[in-house]
């Protein structure tokens, strides 16, 4: 009898689903064929609707059969309606081509944002578009995502020269960066004003600063996912830019004959830019350094896009990024990264599933020559393969997928005692995940689970995660996220170094101590647990607030052993692990709270961020604050568009950060190197200057603050051509912010001084 009831229930569910229909498709910009992302498509007079994703895809499910009007409305675009007829069990596909317009419809923008806020958790997640990046003062002619990331809550940036991004207490190695699914191992150039990504090729970027779902793995701090644009499918176009920092050229257009609106087309986009700062700074900024600022880089990116009539598509992309630094004849650094990959989206004709995937290869090599120490080098290269499936039902969906990663590392390093540390390894990782997103009345629920197997070290990592939002009212929402995370990459430098121009990569090391704090070290992975809670509210139609408190427990970490004295061999079996192992085990935590206030109305945009954070690390011997433990961080951003035709835009950004930790100097002594010659007469030999250090990172550097401003003028020409002129000042009041202190020369080295610049770009 029980089996009969179960079968009856299954037949009833199947019958109900067969009586319901689905409307799905893509929304494209009519001018260039680009997807229109994160806007609402709905059936007029009903509760049925959906938002487009990063590919412009929407799916409206569980619709009763009948006659409907499909409606698209979004700011900056003409409204579009279409009468449709749905039959029971039908899957109707519609590709919508919409035209841009100048008049913004604020009520639809607010409505779309509110719908997204009430149906998605989106905790610790920031979505960035090129329009967002343009609101910040740009250095030269073009904005850059590296500058925008510095104003996000919980993000700490350690400097203009050789700086790194630290997100909510995690080290840079713990941040995963994806470009169209391709892993980017170094996304920032040595001069911290620029990333490797050309803003004009970015469609959008998602930055997850914690609590991210099971679809992401292999990192314990954050995820940055960048999606690039397709080339213009309607006409040839491009952009040429020039400034004292960088010059750039970008080309795009269709390949082959245009098949018409809503039909499959092929397009390309190609971008190349080069810095000549070392040469140009001698002319424009001789007061900084008569030898010129020692930074040059080159970025090349290309992409081919093939689209089918039903919206399915295939992308093939490749890049080559390089960087060179020669700092005061003391350090000569160069790195290069190359990658190629393909991504696809498939829309089966008779199924409600969305199927996408990626296959890619990337390579990164870095070399550092120093006058006072042996050369260091590091390389990592490998592939990643991912497949994802997503089913839609009403406002809910289920997503699952699989991932395979393989990479090799080659690392050569000498510590401060000239002990050689070398590692060559190949690693394989396999993972699968499932994630549910459900809207259950006022509750939004997103549980997920990742099963990650690190085959090379024989470890299985189960990683449950959960994100929840509760809509107390239409204007106030509570949210929570938590989860477990693991990774097997560690940095090729010590996290205790103050300045790291060299940033290598190693896989999980075998040379770890057998125990930590008296307990057996059973895992070689780095691990963390995230807990995040907060609220968001709409204080008015144009004023929003977001508050999040977090606690990250880095319960297992690995770091280079700077105190290694002996080789780890049979002769030194009796020596303690702390003196012979290449790496040490650590643990730590990060806790803090982030406040964000955003005001946007008509032509005025204000973004205010305050972050309070405390980070600590602990090994077998001591507890300390890492060099990126910035307790207070404030960012204020203002952007104002003015002029009769909105042709002018002015922006300003002010940043304040309390001082970083540093190790103080207690004294100096004469240091002798006998070079294994015990008979050397030390009374007639001149020694080197030795330094006696105080407690690790027990001091604090002076506070950092800087004001950047710019103004931009747009000049529209004929035939969709436009000129943009930009004037900018970095560090407008010439604040002397410390970079580091040379203890031997007793010389303070500062960050960049005041840097005025002008730039121009021509769009066609």
Number of C-alpha atoms within 10 A of each C-alpha: 5 7 8 9 10 11 11 12 12 12 12 12 11 11 12 14 17 15 15 19 21 24 24 20 20 24 27 23 17 19 15 18 24 20 23 23 20 19 23 22 26 22 22 15 9 10 10 16 20 23 20 20 17 16 20 21 22 27 27 24 23 19 25 17 16 12 12 17 15 19 17 20 19 24 19 15 19 16 14 15 15 12 11 14 12 18 17 16 18 18 20 18 17 18 19 22 18 21 14 14 11 10 10 14 14 16 11 15 16 14 15 19 13 15 15 16 19 21 22 20 23 21 25 26 19 15 14 18 16 17 12 13 19 19 24 24 32 29 28 27 27 24 23 24 25 21 19 18 18 20 24 23 27 25 19 27 20 22 22 17 20 20 21 23 22 23 25 30 29 26 19 19 23 23 20 23 20 17 20 21 20 25 22 19 22 22 18 21 26 28 24 19 22 22 18 25 23 21 20 16 22 19 21 19 20 16 20 23 22 27 30 28 25 27 19 17 22 21 21 27 30 26 24 18 19 22 18 20 18 26 28 24 28 23 15 17 18 19 18 19 21 20 22 21 24 22 21 21 18 21 19 24 20 23 19 10 10 15 13 10 17 20 14 18 23 24 24 23 24 20 22 19 21 19 21 18 22 19 17 17 22 16 13 16 19 13 13 17 13 11 14 20 24 21 23 22 24 20 21 21 22 20 23 20 24 18 20 15 13 18 24 19 20 19 20 19 22 19 21 19 24 20 22 20 23 18 16 12 10 12 18 19 22 21 23 19 23 18 22 19 23 21 21 18 18 17 20 12 11 9 11 20 18 18 18 19 19 21 21 22 20 22 20 23 23 23 19 21 17 15 10 8 14 14 16 22 22 24 22 23 20 19 20 21 20 18 17 19 16 17 17 19 16 17 19 18 16 17 20 19 20 19 21 17 19 17 18 18 21 19 21 19 21 15 20 11 10 12 17 14 19 15 16 15 15 14 18 18 21 17 23 20 22 20 21 18 21 20 18 12 9 15 20 20 20 23 19 23 21 25 17 25 18 21 13 15 18 11 15 15 18 15 19 17 22 21 24 21 27 21 20 11 11 13 16 16 21 20 22 22 25 23 23 22 28 24 23 23 20 23 20 23 20 17 18 19 10 19 16 15 21 22 22 27 23 24 26 22 21 12 15 22 18 14 14 17 11 8 8 10 14 10 14 22 22 24 23 23 21 21 18 22 21 20 18 22 19 16 13 10 15 14 14 17 17 18 21 22 19 24 21 25 18 24 13 18 22 24 20 23 21 20 17 23 17 17 17 17 10 7 9 13 11 7 15 12 21 20 18 23 25 28 23 26 23 21 20 22 19 19 18 20 20 22 19 18 18 16 17 14 11 10 11 13 17 18 19 20 21 22 25 18 22 19 21 18 17 16 17 14 8 10 15 18 21 24 22 27 24 26 16 17 25 19 22 17 21 19 23 17 19 14 9 7 9 12 14 17 21 20 22 23 22 18 17 16 21 17 20 21 21 23 17 17 13 10 10 13 11 10 12 13 12 13 7 7 8 8 7 12 9 12 7 7 11 11 14 11 11 13 15 10 13 14 13 17 21 12 16 16 18 14 15 20 19 20 20 23 23 25 20 23 18 16 13 13 11 7 7 9 14 15 17 19 19 23 21 24 22 23 22 18 13 15 16 17 21 17 21 16 15 10 12 10 7 8 10 12 13 17 19 20 18 20 17 19 20 19 22 19 22 16 18 16
